[in-house]
Amino acid sequence: MRFSERVMAVEPSVTLGITSGAKAMLASGEDVVVLAAGEPDFDTPESVKEAAIKAIREGRTKYTPVGGTRSLKEAVCRKLKRENGLDYDVDEVVVSCGAKHSLYNVLQVICNPGDEVLVIAPYWLSYPEMVKLAGARPKIIPARRENAFKAAAEDIRAALTEKTRAVIINSPSNPAGVVYKKAELREIAGICLAGGVTMISDEIYEKIIFDGKKHFSIAAVSEEARAATIVVNGVSKSYSMTGWRIGYLAAGRKVASMVSTLQSHSTSNPCSVSQAAAEFALSSADLEGELRRNREEFQRRRDVLMDRLSEEKKLRPFKPEGAFYLFCDISECGMDSLTFSRRLLDEKKVAVIPGGPFGDDRSIRISFATDLAAIEEGAERIKDWVRGM
């Protein structure tokens, strides 16, 4: 059988591979500490579950409009206005099967063969692969640790060519937990607007942000920036609803219309029951206390993990300002990130994610989306293993 060249060019997800391997070891009874998860360990709020049950009992189990129910899109519009200062109409919002699906749809709609999409490294490992699947070329902008893994406006300016179609901004970011300041985003927006470049703003970790810092969307820089930006978000990370598969985008009417057309021939509408649950989550002020407590717990775990790993001179953890990952430099350990991760799992039964697929083979990604006891045990095993080299 012959396969398509575009799919053959795509790298499989290392994150899912290592996580599934660690889970298999756990299932066989091995004492494995899993610090690889890309999802909150907190359960979906009970009130959100009840909203879904209510929707089932009311018979809301049929097809919905392709781009989501009107009431959910209205809830998204209210959320964007209330929390981000952004005005959108319902026909500028498309609900999809997760934020990953939204990003995939966007790139399929805006990219042509020969286009370039700027991707800031370290990056979420699916960005370059989705760009390839859209027929375009990912152009990597390396962000240095000494610059807090941020790309400056001048870095983006230097990377622009006549082929540049878009730049992906992820704040807070996976894997480094980078949070861009308003002034930094303003400068980046200015460069992109001058160059006619679309900004894709991945804001899925928006509510998981630490040390009193505030999230700011690049679309809120100005009306011109809003018109040139595609905002992508969802309920997976903030509301612990990863398995519900609801994400959304907000963009100009033409982009939203094209995405809806594409989606109509791929997945059709997202799950109707999940949409009802997401609508409740985005509309309920009563959930803010629970989200705040989750954020505080993530910050506590971050601080413990930072303290433990900073004790080992061969490890250089980078302190994240958001999300729930710690990006740790292992270059003093004398091996690439995949070898490090595989050996750590085999020899000390700790699962972490290699940084190579994220654009930095000198680092590993450690998730603190697990209980504190596991974090402390995992950190001790990592330190013990590194000291024995």
C-alpha positions in Angstrom: 0.0 0.0 0.0 1.3 3.5 -0.8 0.9 6.3 1.7 0.8 10.1 1.3 4.1 12.0 1.5 2.6 14.6 3.8 1.7 12.0 6.4 4.9 10.1 6.0 6.8 13.4 6.8 5.0 13.7 10.2 6.8 12.6 13.4 4.7 10.6 15.9 4.0 12.2 19.2 6.8 11.3 21.6 4.7 12.6 24.5 2.0 10.1 23.9 4.4 7.3 23.3 6.3 7.7 26.6 3.2 8.3 28.6 1.6 5.2 27.3 4.7 3.2 27.9 4.9 4.4 31.5 1.2 3.5 32.0 1.8 0.0 30.7 4.6 -0.4 33.2 2.3 0.8 36.0 -0.4 -1.6 34.8 2.1 -4.5 35.1 2.8 -3.6 38.7 6.1 -1.7 38.4 6.7 1.3 40.7 6.8 4.1 38.1 6.5 7.8 38.9 4.9 9.5 35.9 6.0 13.1 35.5 5.0 13.2 31.8 1.3 14.0 31.8 0.0 16.8 29.6 -3.3 17.2 31.5 -4.4 18.4 35.0 -4.8 15.6 37.5 -7.8 17.4 39.0 -11.2 16.0 38.2 -13.7 17.9 36.1 -15.8 20.1 38.5 -19.0 18.3 39.7 -21.2 21.1 38.6 -19.9 20.7 35.0 -20.6 17.0 35.1 -24.1 17.7 36.3 -24.6 20.1 33.4 -23.7 17.3 31.0 -26.0 14.8 32.7 -28.8 17.3 32.5 -28.2 17.8 28.8 -28.4 14.0 28.3 -31.6 13.8 30.2 -33.0 16.7 28.1 -32.2 14.8 24.9 -29.5 17.1 23.8 -27.8 14.2 22.0 -28.3 15.0 18.4 -26.2 16.8 15.8 -25.6 20.5 16.4 -24.5 23.2 13.9 -21.1 22.3 12.6 -19.3 25.2 14.4 -21.1 24.7 17.7 -24.4 25.6 19.3 -25.3 29.2 19.3 -25.6 29.3 23.1 -22.0 27.9 23.5 -20.7 30.4 21.0 -22.5 33.2 22.9 -20.8 32.0 26.1 -17.4 32.1 24.3 -18.1 35.7 23.2 -19.1 36.7 26.7 -15.9 35.1 28.1 -13.7 36.8 25.6 -15.3 40.2 26.3 -15.2 39.7 30.1 -11.8 38.3 30.5 -9.8 39.4 27.5 -11.4 42.7 26.5 -12.2 41.2 23.0 -15.4 41.8 21.1 -16.5 39.0 18.8 -19.9 38.0 17.2 -21.1 34.4 17.2 -20.3 34.1 13.5 -16.7 34.8 14.3 -16.4 31.8 16.7 -16.0 28.2 15.8 -16.1 25.4 18.3 -14.1 22.3 17.5 -13.0 19.0 19.0 -10.3 20.5 21.2 -7.9 23.4 20.8 -5.6 21.1 18.9 -8.4 20.6 16.3 -8.9 24.3 16.2 -5.2 24.9 15.4 -5.2 22.2 12.8 -8.2 23.7 11.1 -6.7 27.2 11.1 -3.5 26.0 9.5 -5.4 24.0 6.9 -7.4 27.1 6.0 -4.7 29.8 5.8 -1.7 27.9 4.4 -0.6 27.1 0.9 2.3 25.1 -0.4 5.5 27.2 -0.1 4.2 29.3 2.8 6.2 29.6 6.0 4.9 29.6 9.5 7.1 31.0 12.3 7.4 28.7 15.3 9.2 29.8 18.4 11.4 27.1 20.0 11.0 25.5 22.5 7.5 24.8 21.0 4.6 22.4 21.5 5.7 19.5 19.5 2.5 19.4 17.3 3.0 22.9 15.8 5.6 22.0 13.2 3.8 18.8 12.3 0.5 20.5 11.8 2.2 23.1 9.6 3.7 20.3 7.5 0.3 18.7 7.2 -1.1 22.0 5.9 1.5 21.9 3.1 3.6 24.7 4.5 7.0 24.8 6.1 7.7 25.5 9.8 10.5 28.1 10.2 11.9 27.8 13.7 12.9 30.8 15.7 15.2 29.6 18.5 14.5 31.4 21.8 17.4 31.3 24.2 17.2 30.5 27.9 19.0 33.7 28.8 16.1 35.6 27.2 13.6 33.5 29.2 12.8 31.4 26.2 11.0 34.4 24.6 11.3 35.6 21.0 11.8 39.3 20.8 10.1 41.4 18.1 13.4 41.7 16.4 13.8 38.0 16.2 10.5 37.8 14.4 11.4 40.7 12.1 14.7 38.9 11.2 12.8 35.7 10.3 10.2 37.4 8.0 10.3 36.7 4.3 7.8 37.2 1.5 6.8 33.6 2.2 5.8 34.2 5.8 2.2 33.5 6.3 1.8 33.3 10.1 3.5 33.2 13.5 2.3 31.0 16.4 2.3 32.7 19.8 1.8 30.4 22.8 1.4 32.2 26.2 1.6 30.6 28.7 3.7 28.2 26.8 4.2 24.5 26.6 6.9 23.3 27.4 8.7 26.2 29.2 5.8 28.0 30.9 6.7 31.3 29.3 4.3 34.2 29.8 4.6 37.2 27.4 4.1 40.7 28.8 1.7 43.1 27.3 4.6 45.4 26.1 6.3 42.4 24.4 3.2 41.3 22.6 2.6 44.9 21.5 6.0 45.0 19.8 5.5 41.6 18.2 2.1 42.7 16.9 3.6 45.8 15.4 6.1 43.7 13.5 3.5 41.3 12.3 1.0 44.0 11.2 3.7 45.8 9.3 4.6 42.6 7.5 1.1 41.4 6.8 1.6 38.3 8.9 -1.3 36.5 10.7 -0.9 35.9 14.4 -2.1 32.6 15.8 -2.5 33.0 19.6 -2.7 29.7 21.4 -4.1 30.6 24.9 -5.1 27.2 26.2 -3.1 27.6 29.5 -4.5 31.1 30.0 -5.9 30.4 33.5 -2.8 28.5 34.8 -0.5 31.4 35.6 1.6 32.1 38.7 3.1 34.8 40.9 0.2 37.2 40.4 1.0 37.6 36.7 -1.9 38.3 34.3 -2.6 36.8 30.9 -2.8 39.2 28.0 -4.0 38.3 24.5 -2.1 39.7 21.6 -5.4 40.2 19.9 -6.2 42.9 22.5 -3.3 45.1 21.5 -5.4 47.0 19.0 -8.3 46.7 16.6 -5.8 46.1 13.8 -4.2 43.3 15.9 -7.6 41.7 16.6 -8.3 41.6 12.9 -5.0 40.0 12.1 -5.1 37.4 15.0 -6.8 34.0 15.3 -7.3 33.3 19.0 -7.4 29.6 20.0 -8.5 28.4 23.4 -10.6 25.7 25.1 -11.8 24.2 28.3 -9.3 21.3 28.5 -6.6 22.7 30.8 -8.4 25.4 32.8 -11.4 23.3 33.7 -9.8 19.9 33.8 -11.9 18.8 30.8 -9.3 17.2 28.6 -11.4 14.2 27.6 -14.4 16.3 26.8 -12.7 17.6 23.6 -13.9 21.1 23.3 -11.8 23.9 21.9 -12.7 27.1 20.0 -11.2 29.8 17.9 -12.2 33.4 17.4 -11.3 35.2 14.2 -12.6 37.3 11.4 -15.8 36.1 9.7 -14.1 34.9 6.6 -11.6 32.7 8.6 -14.4 31.4 10.8 -16.6 30.6 7.8 -13.7 28.7 6.0 -12.9 26.7 9.2 -16.6 25.8 9.5 -16.6 24.6 5.9 -13.5 22.5 6.4 -14.9 21.1 9.7 -18.2 20.2 8.0 -16.3 17.7 5.8 -14.1 16.3 8.6 -15.6 15.9 12.0 -18.8 17.9 11.7 -19.9 19.2 15.1 -18.1 18.5 18.4 -19.9 16.3 20.9 -23.3 17.9 21.8 -23.1 16.8 25.5 -19.5 18.2 25.8 -20.7 21.5 24.3 -23.4 21.8 27.0 -20.8 21.1 29.7 -18.4 23.6 28.2 -21.1 26.3 28.0 -21.8 25.8 31.7 -18.1 26.0 32.6 -17.5 29.2 30.6 -20.6 30.8 32.1 -20.4 29.8 35.8 -18.8 32.4 38.1 -19.1 29.8 40.9 -16.2 27.9 39.4 -13.7 30.7 39.8 -12.9 29.6 43.4 -12.1 26.1 42.3 -9.9 27.3 39.4 -8.0 29.6 41.8 -7.4 26.7 44.2 -6.1 24.5 41.4 -3.8 27.3 40.2 -2.5 27.8 43.7 -1.8 24.1 44.1 0.0 24.0 40.7 2.2 26.9 41.9 3.0 25.1 45.2 4.0 22.0 43.2 6.1 24.1 40.9 8.0 25.6 43.8 8.7 22.3 45.4 9.9 20.8 42.2 12.1 23.8 41.5 13.6 23.6 45.0 14.4 19.9 44.8 16.0 20.0 41.3 17.9 23.2 41.8 20.0 21.3 44.5 21.7 19.2 41.7 24.4 21.1 39.8 23.9 19.0 36.7 20.3 20.1 36.3 19.2 23.6 35.4 15.5 23.9 35.8 13.8 26.9 34.2 11.2 28.5 36.5 7.8 28.5 34.6 5.4 31.4 35.0 2.4 29.4 33.7 1.2 26.0 32.6 2.2 22.9 34.6 5.6 21.9 33.1 9.2 22.5 34.2 11.7 22.7 31.4 15.0 21.4 32.7 18.5 21.7 31.1 20.3 18.4 31.2 23.2 19.3 28.9 25.7 18.6 31.8 24.6 15.0 31.9 26.3 14.1 28.6 23.5 12.6 26.6 20.6 13.7 24.4 17.2 14.2 25.8 15.7 11.0 24.3 18.5 8.8 25.7 18.2 10.6 29.1 14.4 10.0 29.2 14.6 6.4 28.2 17.3 5.5 30.6 15.6 7.4 33.4 12.5 5.4 32.8 14.3 2.1 32.5 16.7 2.5 35.4 14.9 4.7 37.9 11.2 4.2 36.8 10.6 7.9 36.3 8.7 9.1 33.1 9.6 12.5 31.7 9.4 13.9 28.2 12.5 14.5 26.1 13.0 18.1 24.9 14.2 17.2 21.4 10.7 17.0 19.9 10.0 20.4 21.5 13.0 22.0 19.7 15.6 21.7 22.5 17.5 18.5 22.7 19.4 19.8 25.8 16.4 19.7 28.0 13.6 17.5 29.3 10.0 18.5 30.2 8.8 17.5 33.7 5.1 17.7 34.4 3.9 18.8 37.9 0.3 17.9 37.0 0.4 15.1 39.6 0.2 14.9 43.4 3.0 16.3 45.6 4.1 13.0 46.9 4.8 11.8 43.4 6.6 15.0 42.5 8.9 14.7 45.6 9.6 11.0 45.0 10.3 11.6 41.3 12.6 14.5 42.0 14.6 12.4 44.4 15.0 9.6 42.0 16.1 12.0 39.2 18.7 13.6 41.5 19.9 10.2 42.7 20.3 8.9 39.2 22.1 12.0 37.9 24.5 12.0 40.8 25.4 8.4 40.0 26.6 9.2 36.5 
